[in-house]
Amino acid sequence: LACPACTGLEVEWRSKSGLLFFRGPGGAAASINDLLAGLRMVEFTTTSDDGAARKLTWNLGDAYYAFETGHYYRYFETSECSGTNGGCTWEEAKAACETKTVLGSQGYLMTITSAEETTIATNKLGGQSWIGATDVAVQSTWKWVTGPEGKENGNTGMDIGTGAGAAFVPATYLSKTVYNNWNAPAEPSADNYAVVSWPSGAWTTSTLAGPGVAGFACEFGMPTDTPCMSSNAFGYKFATSGACEEEKCTSSMGDCKQDPYCVWDDVKLNCTLKPCAKYPDEITCARDEDCDWNYAVSPAMCVPQPCLKYTTKDTCNADSECVYDDVDHTPAKCVPKDCNKFEKCECKKDVECYWKIDNAGTATCVDSKYGECPTLDIVSIIDGSGSMALSFGRHPNGFYALIEMLRDWVLSLPLNGEPAVVGSASKLTEKVRVAFVQFSGHPEFGASGPIIESVAVAPPGTGTAGRLSGLGSELSSDLTWHEGNYLAAGTFIAKSLEKAVSIFQSQSPGDGRTKVLLVFTDGVIQDIGDTTNAVVKLEGMGVARFGIMIRRQTQITAGDKLSEETLKKIVSSVDSEHTYNLEIDEVNTVLTGLCDPGSKWGKLIVPPIPTNQAGKHLPCMHHGNKVGCDQDPGCLWSDVLTACTDSACVAHCEEAECTPDTANHCFWDSATGECFKFKPCTYGNAAECNNDDECKWNKTGCIEKPCKHDNEQSCLVDTDTKCEWQTNEKKCIETPCQHPLEVDCSSDTACEWDADCDDHVCIKKPCTHAASA
């Protein structure tokens, strides 16, 4: 990497680590404008002809940020250690790391717990380094004693194994062999401290003094209690104590306008922190109803919810995603649209909402996507394993991102309004209830078993205790509790499946409600062999089981495929009909499909529309063909969109608005108090029927004229009727004189029977004009 065109910057390329550093003149801080300009002018060259893809990343500060771990790393030479005699012992290196910070996070001597971190140590650090492993407490029993690993086992450290080099026996953790990269031969008894070799990445041992050790590697985890955890720290500064303080955006106008966290006030001529920018992560952002987590930008950040930009009722309601709320908010403000809060007239005017009347006659406004949702009891089992805390796409924490998506989903469902009650089945025969369970676990530490499995549900008083609930407020509280009680262990699910069995048995026992199990995971299920009994019970209860394998990146890896294969052993079949392997941003689309009879999952649980109710008014989007759409009095088929859309009549809330709308053939249904499109051609005699341009009389009675297409292409490909396009009038008409019988042809004044033709067909009369010009 190089930047020959950079101005106003000092540029340093470190070939050993593959890092390019930007600094201001003389090592001073650089302006934001100069940094951004420099990033745009970086040039990449290579002598390799392997054709492999290369990825360029950047971050602030003088440490290397690894997307694989979410941590920062920095290599220091021994001269930067306050050691004795110009050297740096292992203990002095450990102490030196603990005095250093990156974006408010305290450092520690690096722990290498994966092959990815070995790659970081060899490719990005650049020298033989002390790392945080030692056997000084018990000879030949090696532990990680720094960082979060150092807090394990009662602060004695995380076991790596016994021996070293060729004699090493690894420990196990979470049913997996603990990672190591020891180099043979076995270590001398006096060598009690670990060193990572460079450039091989192999581990060796050394005495405390570490003769020949060139430096030490510090690691910096990202804290969760400080706004400095943001990978873009433009909006923050550091106090002398090393703590993170809010920066008041005191930069100049030019820098302020380039800073995604700041806004320039043209009246006061100052730079201030943007609203919502104070929230560093998806959780805290979501708790403020005026803010949204925007992951469409990089880095993702908390921004004001977009509807707030409208200050009047008219401008707010003109945006299809917003609604002016003067009921729940004082003073009134523009908020994101929520169909569940609409009254009948508002609901009918919004094409994305649907006025649903259930079998008991109760009417509510629901999102059209859920308008034909069956009666459902859904138990959602959420993966609480440690890997869910990693970044997924542009979400810095996958677990928190999933929780917020589930919150948006569940609050848009047509919930039945019933609170969670101990051991009680639903008293309602329609709508939806949901329960949430978090799963995780690990083997007893330092041993191969037994499995210590965690099943987490929000406790009574805080949430539903894992019971089915139809109250949005209860379910939202459940999810908030899960946010604050993330298990972060291994992927063990058997006990959670038993919990799901218990929920269905006690709260949904054969009461005619469709039972659904949803499993969300991102990795291989470790105890899949222990799930058989629970799966058999769920199958015996008729529970429809679906699974979502959430992957961290766009492409599906071999690991993602293996994870999906274990998931298939829990869901309803081994085929792909009951699982998805997708990115986290696609989760809501899949969940919406549960209520869509045309989706992969919806078709398995949404009952088909009975043939004797083909004309039933449904959310128009659920009519998959023209026949069903035309029979629905609230819908209109669009040839252009090739889809069923809302009839303009449905938006009329009053009879006085409905009846005069003859252009759309509207009529007022006094029985339901709704405006529908008039079902044409119901006349009882030929005179009235033929007087209507939309109808014609035949032997079966009054029927709609065919060929009612609004474009030439649809007209000409109509396979049900012979149609022709009138170019001058831009109208599709039925090709005349298609009578198969001579008697019918002769009775049509525009036609004549062609007896000379071998096929004996009915044709148009030539020159039927009544008079000459």
Secondary structure, DSSP 8 states (H G I E B T S, - for coil): -B-TT--S-EEEEETTTTEEEEE-GGG----HHHHHHHHHT-B------S---------SSSSEEETTTTEEEEEEEGGGS--GGG---HHHHHHHHHT-EETTEEEEE----SHHHHHHIIIII-S-EEEEEE-SSSTTEEEE-STGGGGHHHHT-EEEEES-GGG-EE-EETTEE----B-SS---TT--EEEE-TTT--EEEE-TT-TT--EEEEEE---SSSGGGSS--TTEEE-TTS-EEE------HHHHHH-TTEEEETTTTEEEE-TTTT--SHHHHHTSTTEEEE-SSSS-EEEE-GGGG--SHHHHHTSTTEEEESSSSSS-EEEE--GGG--HHHHHH-TTEEEEE-TTS-EEEEEGGGTT---EEEEEEEE-BGGGGS-BTTBS-HHHHHHHHHHHHHHHS-B------TT---S-SSSEEEEEEEEEEEESTTSS--EEEEEE---BTTB-TT--B--HHHHHHHHHHHHH----BB---HHHHHHHHHHHHHH-SSSS-EEEEEEEESS--TTGGG-HHHHHHHHHTT-EEEEEEEESSSS--HHHHHHHHHHHTTSS-SSGGGEEEEEGGGHHHHHHGGG-TTSTTHHHHS----GGGTT----GGG--SHHHHHHSTTEEEETTTTEEEE-GGGG--SHHHHTT-TTTTEEEETTTTEEEE------SSHHHHHHSTTEEEETTEEEE-S---SSHHHHHT-SSS-EEEETTTTEEEE-S---SSHHHHHHSTTEEEESSSTT-EEEE-S---SS--
